[in-house]
């Protein structure tokens, strides 16, 4: 297991195995090995990241990956042990040790006294992130996240992020990537009551599959599996960072412009038009606060392709299936001539069965659909 990990000390490992162990397959950190390895690491000036051995989880996997994106830790060795004698010589320790002390670079969250959230450690986020307790991933992200994001985007895309962009990307990556890992690791339910169905393909679940299976007869290389899991988690973290930094953030200007022009589109100000398709919902909620018009915009229209336009109902929240106002019930689930006849919009093409989206042949058609829907007093059917 450790032969791969301590590749630079392969001669030492070989000697230790031959003199202290009967079988290399049962090789584990022992007191003697720990003592000799610490002495060698100290002498060579190696930087060490400490975390626990045994079954691993998504939070410490991600924490290790994030640290290794920083100059100080990019060539650091990951020492996996629960031995306090080993961990005390590590430059930084995560997810083990029962100590949270940023000044000494100790980042565990399992102790009874730990109750920190992103909001408690970063007061600028206290209103939004004060419910989910941090895991080791959240702790490392809280303290090093901006630097990790900046370096990744600069290295992979050659882009220097503005302070405003960096703050927004940091917030969104936490909200839609890190927070989930924190919540799962700490057993925080997403909502009260039992879910109608369960999601079992989330990242934390997939990381769990890299651990040894109880009934497997195959040789298990714990460190190799840890590294495979880190590669998976790292790739998805990078995807999230790059999406928010280089795809999501540039759309803000388009949404902002649409909000400012909404009264030119229709006197109600309840409809916006995007000049092109882009990720718009999260920006809309953020910018509504800035423009002091929260909850007022009901519909968004845009072209999806030439000759194909959409009217989309604004959800109550970015990931909600409930909308501020759906398209009228009598339009739902019908197409072409039928929906044109019922709606009175000649070029209407369809309305989804749930009423959250409709289509038209022209821009004017979807704008008319949005205007009629805004003014509609048709009641929702009883459930």
matplotlib code that plots the C-alpha trace (Angstrom):
import matplotlib.pyplot as plt

x = [0.0, 2.6, 5.2, 3.4, 2.9, 6.5, 8.0, 10.8, 11.7, 11.4, 14.7, 13.7, 10.3, 11.9, 14.3, 11.6, 9.3, 12.1, 13.2, 9.9, 7.1, 6.3, 4.0, 4.1, 0.3, -0.3, 2.0, 0.6, 2.1, 3.7, 5.4, 8.9, 8.0, 6.4, 9.5, 11.9, 9.7, 9.2, 13.0, 13.5, 10.8, 12.1, 15.6, 14.5, 12.2, 9.1, 5.8, 3.3, -0.5, -2.0, -5.3, -6.7, -6.2, -8.8, -12.1, -12.0, -14.7, -15.4, -14.6, -11.0, -10.4, -11.5, -9.6, -6.4, -7.0, -7.6, -4.5, -2.4, -3.4, -1.5, 2.3, 3.1, 1.4, 1.5, 4.3, 3.3, 3.0, -0.3, 0.3, -2.7, -2.7, -4.6, -1.4, -1.0, 2.8, 2.7, 0.3, 2.1, 4.9, 2.6, 2.5, -1.3, -3.8, -7.3, -10.3, -8.5, -7.0, -10.0, -8.5, -9.7, -7.0, -6.2, -3.1, -1.5, -3.1, -5.3, -8.7, -10.8, -14.6, -15.5, -15.0, -18.1, -17.2, -17.1, -20.2, -18.8, -20.5, -19.3, -21.3, -19.8, -16.2, -16.9, -19.4, -20.1, -22.0, -23.8, -27.3, -27.0, -24.8, -25.4, -27.2, -24.9, -21.9, -18.6, -16.7, -13.0, -13.7, -15.7, -13.0, -10.2, -12.5, -13.4, -9.7, -8.1, -10.9, -10.3, -6.7, -7.4, -10.0, -7.7, -4.8, -7.0, -8.6, -5.3, -3.5, -6.1, -7.7, -5.1, -7.7, -7.3, -10.5, -11.8, -12.6, -16.3, -16.1, -14.0, -16.4, -19.4, -17.6, -16.5, -20.0, -21.6, -19.0, -19.7, -23.5, -23.7, -20.7, -19.0, -22.1, -23.5, -20.4, -20.5, -24.1, -23.7, -20.6, -22.2, -25.6, -27.6, -30.9, -31.9, -35.4, -37.8, -39.5, -38.7, -38.0, -40.2, -37.1, -33.5, -30.4, -27.6, -25.3, -24.0, -20.2, -19.9, -21.6, -19.3, -16.3, -17.6, -17.3, -13.5, -13.3, -12.8, -15.9, -16.8, -17.0, -14.3, -11.6, -9.3, -6.2, -7.1, -4.6, -6.0, -3.6, -4.1, -7.9, -7.5, -5.6, -8.3, -11.0, -9.0, -8.7, -12.5, -13.3, -10.7, -11.9, -15.5, -14.3, -12.3, -15.4, -17.5, -14.9, -14.4, -18.1, -18.9, -15.8, -15.8, -19.4, -21.7, -20.2, -20.0, -23.8, -24.3, -24.0, -26.6, -29.1, -28.4, -29.1, -32.4, -33.6, -32.7, -34.7, -37.8, -40.1, -39.2, -40.4, -43.7, -45.1, -45.6, -41.8, -42.7, -41.0, -37.4, -35.8, -32.3, -30.4, -29.0, -29.4, -27.2, -27.4, -29.7, -31.7, -29.1, -28.1, -31.7, -32.2, -29.0, -29.6, -33.2, -31.8, -29.5, -32.3, -34.8, -37.4, -37.3, -40.1, -41.5, -40.2, -42.5, -41.3, -38.2, -38.2, -35.4, -34.6, -33.4, -32.7, -33.8, -37.6, -37.8, -38.4, -39.2, -41.1, -39.9, -41.6, -39.3, -39.0, -39.4, -35.8, -33.1, -33.6, -37.4, -40.1, -42.5, -42.8, -43.8, -46.6, -47.1, -48.5, -52.4, -53.8, -55.9, -52.8, -50.9, -50.0, -51.2, -49.4, -49.6, -53.1, -54.7, -52.5, -52.8, -56.6, -56.8, -54.2, -55.2, -51.5, -51.3, -47.6, -47.7, -46.2, -46.6, -46.9, -45.5, -47.9, -46.8, -46.9, -43.4, -42.3, -43.9, -42.6, -43.5, -42.4, -41.4, -40.2, -43.5, -45.4, -43.6, -43.8, -47.5, -47.8, -45.9, -48.1, -51.3, -50.0, -49.0, -52.6, -54.3, -56.7, -57.3, -57.2, -54.9, -56.9, -57.6, -55.1]
y = [0.0, 2.5, 1.4, 3.6, 6.4, 6.7, 6.2, 8.6, 6.5, 3.1, 1.8, 2.6, 1.0, -2.2, -2.4, -1.9, -4.5, -7.1, -6.5, -5.8, -7.4, -11.0, -9.9, -6.6, -7.0, -6.4, -3.4, -0.7, 2.4, 1.2, 3.1, 2.3, 3.1, 6.4, 7.4, 6.7, 8.2, 11.5, 11.7, 11.2, 13.7, 16.3, 15.9, 16.2, 19.2, 17.4, 19.2, 16.8, 16.9, 14.7, 12.9, 9.7, 6.2, 3.5, 4.3, 7.6, 10.1, 12.8, 15.6, 14.8, 13.7, 17.1, 18.9, 17.2, 18.0, 21.7, 22.0, 20.5, 23.3, 25.8, 26.5, 25.4, 22.0, 21.2, 18.7, 17.7, 14.1, 12.9, 11.0, 8.9, 7.9, 8.3, 8.2, 11.5, 10.9, 10.9, 13.8, 16.2, 16.5, 17.2, 20.8, 20.7, 18.1, 17.6, 15.5, 13.9, 14.9, 16.5, 20.0, 23.0, 25.7, 27.6, 29.2, 25.8, 24.4, 21.9, 21.4, 18.7, 19.0, 15.8, 17.1, 17.8, 21.5, 22.1, 23.9, 26.2, 27.0, 29.1, 32.0, 31.7, 31.8, 34.3, 36.9, 38.2, 34.9, 34.7, 35.3, 32.6, 29.9, 29.4, 26.0, 23.4, 22.6, 22.4, 19.2, 19.2, 20.1, 23.2, 24.2, 24.1, 25.9, 28.6, 29.3, 28.7, 28.7, 32.0, 31.3, 27.8, 29.3, 32.1, 29.7, 27.1, 29.7, 31.4, 28.1, 26.4, 29.4, 32.2, 34.5, 36.9, 37.1, 40.5, 40.7, 40.8, 37.8, 35.9, 36.5, 35.4, 32.3, 31.4, 31.7, 29.7, 26.9, 26.6, 26.7, 24.2, 22.0, 22.2, 22.6, 19.3, 17.5, 19.3, 18.3, 14.7, 14.2, 15.7, 14.0, 17.2, 16.5, 18.5, 19.0, 17.8, 14.4, 11.5, 12.1, 10.7, 9.3, 9.2, 10.4, 7.7, 8.9, 12.0, 12.6, 11.5, 8.2, 7.6, 8.2, 5.6, 2.9, 3.3, 1.9, -1.8, -3.9, -6.2, -9.3, -8.7, -11.4, -9.2, -7.5, -4.0, -1.1, 1.5, 4.3, 3.6, 3.8, 7.0, 8.6, 7.4, 9.0, 12.2, 12.3, 11.9, 14.5, 16.9, 16.8, 17.6, 20.4, 21.9, 21.6, 23.5, 26.2, 26.7, 26.7, 29.5, 31.5, 31.3, 30.3, 31.4, 34.7, 36.3, 35.9, 38.4, 41.4, 39.9, 39.4, 42.8, 44.5, 42.6, 43.7, 47.3, 47.2, 45.3, 48.3, 49.0, 45.5, 45.7, 48.4, 45.8, 45.2, 41.5, 40.2, 40.2, 39.3, 37.8, 38.8, 35.2, 32.0, 32.0, 30.7, 33.3, 32.2, 32.6, 36.0, 37.1, 36.4, 38.2, 41.2, 41.5, 42.3, 44.9, 46.5, 46.1, 44.2, 40.8, 38.5, 41.0, 39.3, 36.4, 35.4, 35.3, 35.1, 34.2, 32.6, 29.0, 28.8, 30.6, 30.1, 28.7, 30.9, 30.2, 31.8, 30.4, 30.9, 32.2, 29.6, 30.6, 29.5, 28.4, 24.7, 24.8, 23.1, 25.7, 29.0, 32.5, 32.2, 29.3, 29.7, 29.4, 25.9, 25.8, 26.0, 23.2, 20.0, 21.0, 21.9, 23.7, 24.6, 23.6, 25.8, 28.6, 28.4, 28.3, 31.0, 33.3, 33.5, 32.5, 31.4, 29.6, 26.1, 24.3, 24.6, 22.0, 19.9, 21.5, 25.0, 26.1, 26.7, 27.4, 27.8, 29.9, 30.4, 34.0, 36.4, 38.3, 35.1, 34.2, 37.9, 37.8, 34.6, 36.1, 39.3, 37.3, 35.0, 38.1, 39.4, 36.0, 35.4, 31.8, 29.7, 26.7, 23.4, 21.8, 19.1]
z = [0.0, 1.1, -1.6, -4.1, -1.6, -0.4, -3.8, -3.1, 0.0, -1.8, -0.5, 3.1, 2.7, 1.1, 4.0, 6.6, 5.0, 5.0, 8.5, 10.4, 8.4, 7.3, 4.5, 2.5, 1.9, 5.6, 5.7, 8.1, 9.8, 13.0, 15.8, 14.5, 10.9, 12.0, 14.0, 11.1, 8.5, 10.5, 10.9, 7.1, 6.2, 8.6, 7.3, 3.6, 4.2, 2.9, 3.4, 4.9, 4.8, 7.5, 7.4, 8.8, 7.3, 6.9, 5.2, 3.4, 2.6, 0.0, 2.4, 3.2, -0.4, -1.6, 1.1, 0.1, -3.5, -2.9, -0.7, -3.5, -5.8, -3.7, -4.0, -0.4, -0.8, -4.5, -3.9, -0.4, 0.7, 2.2, 5.4, 6.4, 10.0, 13.3, 15.3, 17.1, 17.1, 13.4, 12.9, 15.2, 12.6, 9.7, 8.3, 8.2, 9.5, 8.2, 9.3, 12.2, 15.5, 17.2, 16.9, 14.9, 15.1, 11.9, 13.4, 13.8, 10.6, 12.3, 10.6, 12.2, 12.6, 14.5, 18.1, 20.1, 20.5, 16.8, 15.4, 12.7, 9.4, 6.6, 8.0, 11.5, 10.1, 7.3, 8.6, 5.1, 4.4, 7.8, 6.3, 3.7, 5.1, 8.8, 8.9, 7.5, 9.7, 7.9, 7.1, 6.4, 2.8, 3.9, 6.4, 3.8, 1.3, 3.9, 4.6, 1.2, -1.3, -3.0, -3.6, -4.9, -7.4, -8.5, -9.2, -11.0, -13.3, -14.0, -14.7, -16.8, -18.6, -18.3, -16.7, -13.8, -11.9, -10.6, -6.9, -7.6, -9.9, -7.4, -4.5, -6.6, -7.8, -4.3, -3.1, -5.9, -5.7, -2.0, -2.5, -5.3, -4.7, -1.3, 0.9, -0.3, 0.8, 4.1, 4.7, 3.7, 5.8, 8.9, 8.4, 7.8, 6.1, 3.1, 4.4, 7.1, 6.6, 4.3, 0.6, -2.1, -3.8, -3.0, -4.9, -4.7, -7.4, -5.7, -5.4, -1.8, -2.7, -5.6, -3.5, -1.1, -3.8, -3.9, -0.3, 0.3, -0.2, 2.8, 0.7, -1.9, -2.1, -4.3, -2.9, -1.9, -2.3, 0.0, -1.0, -4.8, -4.3, -2.3, -5.2, -7.7, -5.6, -5.4, -9.2, -9.5, -6.9, -8.2, -11.7, -10.7, -8.4, -11.3, -13.6, -11.0, -10.6, -14.3, -15.0, -12.5, -13.4, -17.2, -18.3, -15.5, -14.5, -18.0, -18.3, -15.5, -17.8, -20.2, -17.4, -15.9, -19.2, -19.6, -16.1, -16.8, -20.1, -18.8, -18.8, -22.4, -23.2, -21.4, -19.0, -16.2, -15.9, -15.3, -18.4, -19.4, -22.7, -23.0, -26.1, -26.3, -24.3, -21.2, -17.6, -16.1, -13.1, -10.3, -11.7, -11.8, -8.1, -7.2, -9.4, -8.3, -4.9, -6.3, -8.3, -5.4, -7.5, -5.8, -7.0, -9.6, -12.8, -13.8, -17.3, -19.4, -23.2, -25.6, -28.9, -28.6, -32.3, -35.5, -35.8, -32.3, -29.3, -25.7, -22.8, -19.5, -16.1, -13.4, -10.6, -7.0, -6.4, -8.9, -8.4, -7.7, -9.8, -8.5, -10.4, -9.5, -12.0, -14.5, -18.0, -17.9, -17.1, -20.3, -22.5, -20.9, -22.6, -26.1, -29.3, -32.6, -33.9, -30.6, -28.4, -30.9, -30.8, -27.0, -26.3, -29.2, -30.2, -33.9, -33.9, -30.5, -30.8, -27.5, -23.7, -21.4, -19.4, -16.2, -17.6, -16.8, -20.4, -23.8, -27.3, -30.4, -34.0, -33.5, -30.8, -31.0, -30.3, -27.0, -25.9, -26.5, -24.6, -21.7, -21.7, -21.7, -18.9, -16.9, -17.1, -16.8, -13.9, -14.7, -11.6, -11.0, -11.0, -7.6, -6.7]

ax = plt.figure().add_subplot(projection="3d")
ax.plot(x, y, z, "-o")
ax.set_aspect("equal")
plt.show()
